[in-house]
């Protein structure tokens, strides 16, 4: 199951801590997500790393709808295109993150300059 963050929650990780998927990781709902912020407001993921490179079916951080969520200073590693998925909502902030091994699509290219600083 994805880690579903509640309203006004901050997940803070030190730079050396984070989440790595096992190669045989599985979930029962689709799409497959590590951290889910669907419909959430005022929550954040700060620091640490999320590594989905062992399973390209997974999305690292998923934000849909909601408002004023933030992802900052996270090292995102993966082979899929949706390591960080943002769709809908308003006022989301994505700053000072690092992407490794991720393909950027036209939808995510707008965020490229924010990820790589």
PyMOL CGO cylinders between C-alpha atoms (Angstrom):
from pymol import cmd
from pymol.cgo import CYLINDER

trace = [
    CYLINDER, 0.00, 0.00, 0.00, 1.16, 3.53, -0.72, 0.3, 1, 1, 1, 1, 1, 1,
    CYLINDER, 1.16, 3.53, -0.72, 2.10, 5.86, 2.09, 0.3, 1, 1, 1, 1, 1, 1,
    CYLINDER, 2.10, 5.86, 2.09, -0.94, 8.16, 2.02, 0.3, 1, 1, 1, 1, 1, 1,
    CYLINDER, -0.94, 8.16, 2.02, -0.21, 11.51, 3.61, 0.3, 1, 1, 1, 1, 1, 1,
    CYLINDER, -0.21, 11.51, 3.61, -3.06, 13.24, 5.47, 0.3, 1, 1, 1, 1, 1, 1,
    CYLINDER, -3.06, 13.24, 5.47, -4.07, 16.92, 5.49, 0.3, 1, 1, 1, 1, 1, 1,
    CYLINDER, -4.07, 16.92, 5.49, -1.36, 19.32, 6.78, 0.3, 1, 1, 1, 1, 1, 1,
    CYLINDER, -1.36, 19.32, 6.78, 1.28, 16.62, 7.30, 0.3, 1, 1, 1, 1, 1, 1,
    CYLINDER, 1.28, 16.62, 7.30, 5.01, 17.01, 6.72, 0.3, 1, 1, 1, 1, 1, 1,
    CYLINDER, 5.01, 17.01, 6.72, 7.10, 13.93, 5.95, 0.3, 1, 1, 1, 1, 1, 1,
    CYLINDER, 7.10, 13.93, 5.95, 10.67, 14.97, 6.75, 0.3, 1, 1, 1, 1, 1, 1,
    CYLINDER, 10.67, 14.97, 6.75, 13.61, 12.68, 6.05, 0.3, 1, 1, 1, 1, 1, 1,
    CYLINDER, 13.61, 12.68, 6.05, 17.32, 13.20, 6.62, 0.3, 1, 1, 1, 1, 1, 1,
    CYLINDER, 17.32, 13.20, 6.62, 19.45, 13.17, 3.42, 0.3, 1, 1, 1, 1, 1, 1,
    CYLINDER, 19.45, 13.17, 3.42, 20.59, 9.60, 4.14, 0.3, 1, 1, 1, 1, 1, 1,
    CYLINDER, 20.59, 9.60, 4.14, 17.11, 8.18, 4.82, 0.3, 1, 1, 1, 1, 1, 1,
    CYLINDER, 17.11, 8.18, 4.82, 14.33, 7.35, 2.44, 0.3, 1, 1, 1, 1, 1, 1,
    CYLINDER, 14.33, 7.35, 2.44, 12.36, 4.69, 0.64, 0.3, 1, 1, 1, 1, 1, 1,
    CYLINDER, 12.36, 4.69, 0.64, 13.73, 2.08, -1.79, 0.3, 1, 1, 1, 1, 1, 1,
    CYLINDER, 13.73, 2.08, -1.79, 11.46, -0.42, -3.49, 0.3, 1, 1, 1, 1, 1, 1,
    CYLINDER, 11.46, -0.42, -3.49, 12.22, -4.13, -3.44, 0.3, 1, 1, 1, 1, 1, 1,
    CYLINDER, 12.22, -4.13, -3.44, 12.36, -5.63, -6.96, 0.3, 1, 1, 1, 1, 1, 1,
    CYLINDER, 12.36, -5.63, -6.96, 9.29, -7.76, -6.19, 0.3, 1, 1, 1, 1, 1, 1,
    CYLINDER, 9.29, -7.76, -6.19, 7.25, -4.93, -4.63, 0.3, 1, 1, 1, 1, 1, 1,
    CYLINDER, 7.25, -4.93, -4.63, 3.53, -5.09, -5.38, 0.3, 1, 1, 1, 1, 1, 1,
    CYLINDER, 3.53, -5.09, -5.38, 0.30, -3.27, -4.55, 0.3, 1, 1, 1, 1, 1, 1,
    CYLINDER, 0.30, -3.27, -4.55, -3.34, -4.02, -5.14, 0.3, 1, 1, 1, 1, 1, 1,
    CYLINDER, -3.34, -4.02, -5.14, -4.35, -0.62, -6.51, 0.3, 1, 1, 1, 1, 1, 1,
    CYLINDER, -4.35, -0.62, -6.51, -3.36, 0.92, -9.81, 0.3, 1, 1, 1, 1, 1, 1,
    CYLINDER, -3.36, 0.92, -9.81, -1.43, 3.06, -10.53, 0.3, 1, 1, 1, 1, 1, 1,
    CYLINDER, -1.43, 3.06, -10.53, 1.32, 1.95, -8.22, 0.3, 1, 1, 1, 1, 1, 1,
    CYLINDER, 1.32, 1.95, -8.22, 2.54, 4.73, -5.92, 0.3, 1, 1, 1, 1, 1, 1,
    CYLINDER, 2.54, 4.73, -5.92, 5.09, 5.10, -3.13, 0.3, 1, 1, 1, 1, 1, 1,
    CYLINDER, 5.09, 5.10, -3.13, 3.78, 8.35, -1.60, 0.3, 1, 1, 1, 1, 1, 1,
    CYLINDER, 3.78, 8.35, -1.60, 0.24, 9.50, -2.38, 0.3, 1, 1, 1, 1, 1, 1,
    CYLINDER, 0.24, 9.50, -2.38, -1.15, 13.00, -1.83, 0.3, 1, 1, 1, 1, 1, 1,
    CYLINDER, -1.15, 13.00, -1.83, -4.47, 12.68, -3.67, 0.3, 1, 1, 1, 1, 1, 1,
    CYLINDER, -4.47, 12.68, -3.67, -6.86, 15.47, -2.68, 0.3, 1, 1, 1, 1, 1, 1,
    CYLINDER, -6.86, 15.47, -2.68, -4.58, 16.56, 0.18, 0.3, 1, 1, 1, 1, 1, 1,
    CYLINDER, -4.58, 16.56, 0.18, -3.95, 20.17, 1.18, 0.3, 1, 1, 1, 1, 1, 1,
    CYLINDER, -3.95, 20.17, 1.18, -0.96, 21.80, 2.92, 0.3, 1, 1, 1, 1, 1, 1,
    CYLINDER, -0.96, 21.80, 2.92, 1.23, 18.66, 3.12, 0.3, 1, 1, 1, 1, 1, 1,
    CYLINDER, 1.23, 18.66, 3.12, 4.89, 18.24, 2.21, 0.3, 1, 1, 1, 1, 1, 1,
    CYLINDER, 4.89, 18.24, 2.21, 7.69, 15.78, 1.52, 0.3, 1, 1, 1, 1, 1, 1,
    CYLINDER, 7.69, 15.78, 1.52, 11.04, 17.25, 2.55, 0.3, 1, 1, 1, 1, 1, 1,
    CYLINDER, 11.04, 17.25, 2.55, 14.49, 15.70, 2.21, 0.3, 1, 1, 1, 1, 1, 1,
    CYLINDER, 14.49, 15.70, 2.21, 15.63, 12.12, 1.89, 0.3, 1, 1, 1, 1, 1, 1,
    CYLINDER, 15.63, 12.12, 1.89, 15.35, 9.93, -1.17, 0.3, 1, 1, 1, 1, 1, 1,
    CYLINDER, 15.35, 9.93, -1.17, 12.80, 7.84, -3.03, 0.3, 1, 1, 1, 1, 1, 1,
    CYLINDER, 12.80, 7.84, -3.03, 14.23, 5.12, -5.28, 0.3, 1, 1, 1, 1, 1, 1,
    CYLINDER, 14.23, 5.12, -5.28, 11.87, 3.28, -7.64, 0.3, 1, 1, 1, 1, 1, 1,
    CYLINDER, 11.87, 3.28, -7.64, 14.61, 2.12, -10.05, 0.3, 1, 1, 1, 1, 1, 1,
    CYLINDER, 14.61, 2.12, -10.05, 14.00, -1.56, -9.23, 0.3, 1, 1, 1, 1, 1, 1,
    CYLINDER, 14.00, -1.56, -9.23, 10.41, -1.36, -10.51, 0.3, 1, 1, 1, 1, 1, 1,
    CYLINDER, 10.41, -1.36, -10.51, 9.52, 1.12, -13.30, 0.3, 1, 1, 1, 1, 1, 1,
    CYLINDER, 9.52, 1.12, -13.30, 5.77, 0.54, -12.78, 0.3, 1, 1, 1, 1, 1, 1,
    CYLINDER, 5.77, 0.54, -12.78, 5.80, 2.66, -9.62, 0.3, 1, 1, 1, 1, 1, 1,
    CYLINDER, 5.80, 2.66, -9.62, 5.30, 6.39, -9.31, 0.3, 1, 1, 1, 1, 1, 1,
    CYLINDER, 5.30, 6.39, -9.31, 7.47, 7.93, -6.58, 0.3, 1, 1, 1, 1, 1, 1,
    CYLINDER, 7.47, 7.93, -6.58, 5.41, 10.90, -5.36, 0.3, 1, 1, 1, 1, 1, 1,
    CYLINDER, 5.41, 10.90, -5.36, 1.87, 11.31, -6.66, 0.3, 1, 1, 1, 1, 1, 1,
    CYLINDER, 1.87, 11.31, -6.66, -0.04, 14.58, -6.19, 0.3, 1, 1, 1, 1, 1, 1,
    CYLINDER, -0.04, 14.58, -6.19, -3.52, 14.93, -7.67, 0.3, 1, 1, 1, 1, 1, 1,
    CYLINDER, -3.52, 14.93, -7.67, -5.91, 17.78, -6.97, 0.3, 1, 1, 1, 1, 1, 1,
    CYLINDER, -5.91, 17.78, -6.97, -5.62, 19.22, -3.47, 0.3, 1, 1, 1, 1, 1, 1,
    CYLINDER, -5.62, 19.22, -3.47, -3.76, 22.47, -2.86, 0.3, 1, 1, 1, 1, 1, 1,
    CYLINDER, -3.76, 22.47, -2.86, -0.52, 23.96, -1.58, 0.3, 1, 1, 1, 1, 1, 1,
    CYLINDER, -0.52, 23.96, -1.58, 1.46, 20.72, -1.28, 0.3, 1, 1, 1, 1, 1, 1,
    CYLINDER, 1.46, 20.72, -1.28, 5.25, 20.86, -1.42, 0.3, 1, 1, 1, 1, 1, 1,
    CYLINDER, 5.25, 20.86, -1.42, 8.09, 18.56, -2.49, 0.3, 1, 1, 1, 1, 1, 1,
    CYLINDER, 8.09, 18.56, -2.49, 11.57, 19.87, -1.75, 0.3, 1, 1, 1, 1, 1, 1,
    CYLINDER, 11.57, 19.87, -1.75, 15.14, 18.65, -1.33, 0.3, 1, 1, 1, 1, 1, 1,
    CYLINDER, 15.14, 18.65, -1.33, 14.21, 15.07, -2.30, 0.3, 1, 1, 1, 1, 1, 1,
    CYLINDER, 14.21, 15.07, -2.30, 16.54, 12.85, -4.35, 0.3, 1, 1, 1, 1, 1, 1,
    CYLINDER, 16.54, 12.85, -4.35, 14.21, 11.01, -6.75, 0.3, 1, 1, 1, 1, 1, 1,
    CYLINDER, 14.21, 11.01, -6.75, 15.68, 8.00, -8.57, 0.3, 1, 1, 1, 1, 1, 1,
    CYLINDER, 15.68, 8.00, -8.57, 13.80, 5.82, -11.05, 0.3, 1, 1, 1, 1, 1, 1,
    CYLINDER, 13.80, 5.82, -11.05, 13.49, 4.47, -14.54, 0.3, 1, 1, 1, 1, 1, 1,
    CYLINDER, 13.49, 4.47, -14.54, 9.86, 5.31, -15.21, 0.3, 1, 1, 1, 1, 1, 1,
    CYLINDER, 9.86, 5.31, -15.21, 8.50, 8.63, -16.43, 0.3, 1, 1, 1, 1, 1, 1,
    CYLINDER, 8.50, 8.63, -16.43, 6.33, 9.44, -13.42, 0.3, 1, 1, 1, 1, 1, 1,
    CYLINDER, 6.33, 9.44, -13.42, 8.74, 9.52, -10.52, 0.3, 1, 1, 1, 1, 1, 1,
    CYLINDER, 8.74, 9.52, -10.52, 6.96, 12.75, -9.56, 0.3, 1, 1, 1, 1, 1, 1,
    CYLINDER, 6.96, 12.75, -9.56, 3.40, 13.06, -10.82, 0.3, 1, 1, 1, 1, 1, 1,
    CYLINDER, 3.40, 13.06, -10.82, 1.44, 16.29, -10.34, 0.3, 1, 1, 1, 1, 1, 1,
    CYLINDER, 1.44, 16.29, -10.34, -2.02, 16.66, -11.82, 0.3, 1, 1, 1, 1, 1, 1,
    CYLINDER, -2.02, 16.66, -11.82, -4.62, 19.26, -10.96, 0.3, 1, 1, 1, 1, 1, 1,
    CYLINDER, -4.62, 19.26, -10.96, -4.97, 21.27, -7.84, 0.3, 1, 1, 1, 1, 1, 1,
    CYLINDER, -4.97, 21.27, -7.84, -3.48, 24.65, -7.14, 0.3, 1, 1, 1, 1, 1, 1,
    CYLINDER, -3.48, 24.65, -7.14, -0.46, 26.23, -5.52, 0.3, 1, 1, 1, 1, 1, 1,
    CYLINDER, -0.46, 26.23, -5.52, 1.81, 23.17, -5.42, 0.3, 1, 1, 1, 1, 1, 1,
    CYLINDER, 1.81, 23.17, -5.42, 5.52, 23.85, -4.89, 0.3, 1, 1, 1, 1, 1, 1,
    CYLINDER, 5.52, 23.85, -4.89, 8.32, 21.69, -6.31, 0.3, 1, 1, 1, 1, 1, 1,
    CYLINDER, 8.32, 21.69, -6.31, 11.79, 23.05, -5.54, 0.3, 1, 1, 1, 1, 1, 1,
    CYLINDER, 11.79, 23.05, -5.54, 15.42, 21.99, -5.13, 0.3, 1, 1, 1, 1, 1, 1,
    CYLINDER, 15.42, 21.99, -5.13, 14.94, 18.31, -5.95, 0.3, 1, 1, 1, 1, 1, 1,
    CYLINDER, 14.94, 18.31, -5.95, 17.32, 15.98, -7.81, 0.3, 1, 1, 1, 1, 1, 1,
    CYLINDER, 17.32, 15.98, -7.81, 16.18, 13.56, -10.51, 0.3, 1, 1, 1, 1, 1, 1,
    CYLINDER, 16.18, 13.56, -10.51, 18.32, 10.58, -11.52, 0.3, 1, 1, 1, 1, 1, 1,
    CYLINDER, 18.32, 10.58, -11.52, 17.61, 8.20, -14.41, 0.3, 1, 1, 1, 1, 1, 1,
    CYLINDER, 17.61, 8.20, -14.41, 14.22, 9.70, -15.22, 0.3, 1, 1, 1, 1, 1, 1,
    CYLINDER, 14.22, 9.70, -15.22, 12.82, 10.50, -18.66, 0.3, 1, 1, 1, 1, 1, 1,
    CYLINDER, 12.82, 10.50, -18.66, 11.20, 13.92, -18.85, 0.3, 1, 1, 1, 1, 1, 1,
    CYLINDER, 11.20, 13.92, -18.85, 8.01, 14.15, -20.90, 0.3, 1, 1, 1, 1, 1, 1,
    CYLINDER, 8.01, 14.15, -20.90, 6.53, 17.36, -22.25, 0.3, 1, 1, 1, 1, 1, 1,
    CYLINDER, 6.53, 17.36, -22.25, 4.22, 17.48, -19.23, 0.3, 1, 1, 1, 1, 1, 1,
    CYLINDER, 4.22, 17.48, -19.23, 7.10, 17.21, -16.78, 0.3, 1, 1, 1, 1, 1, 1,
    CYLINDER, 7.10, 17.21, -16.78, 9.53, 19.39, -18.76, 0.3, 1, 1, 1, 1, 1, 1,
    CYLINDER, 9.53, 19.39, -18.76, 7.92, 22.49, -17.27, 0.3, 1, 1, 1, 1, 1, 1,
    CYLINDER, 7.92, 22.49, -17.27, 9.18, 21.36, -13.87, 0.3, 1, 1, 1, 1, 1, 1,
    CYLINDER, 9.18, 21.36, -13.87, 12.69, 20.45, -15.04, 0.3, 1, 1, 1, 1, 1, 1,
    CYLINDER, 12.69, 20.45, -15.04, 14.26, 23.74, -14.03, 0.3, 1, 1, 1, 1, 1, 1,
    CYLINDER, 14.26, 23.74, -14.03, 12.76, 23.43, -10.55, 0.3, 1, 1, 1, 1, 1, 1,
    CYLINDER, 12.76, 23.43, -10.55, 14.09, 19.90, -10.02, 0.3, 1, 1, 1, 1, 1, 1,
    CYLINDER, 14.09, 19.90, -10.02, 17.68, 20.43, -11.02, 0.3, 1, 1, 1, 1, 1, 1,
    CYLINDER, 17.68, 20.43, -11.02, 19.26, 23.24, -9.03, 0.3, 1, 1, 1, 1, 1, 1,
]
cmd.load_cgo(trace, "trace")
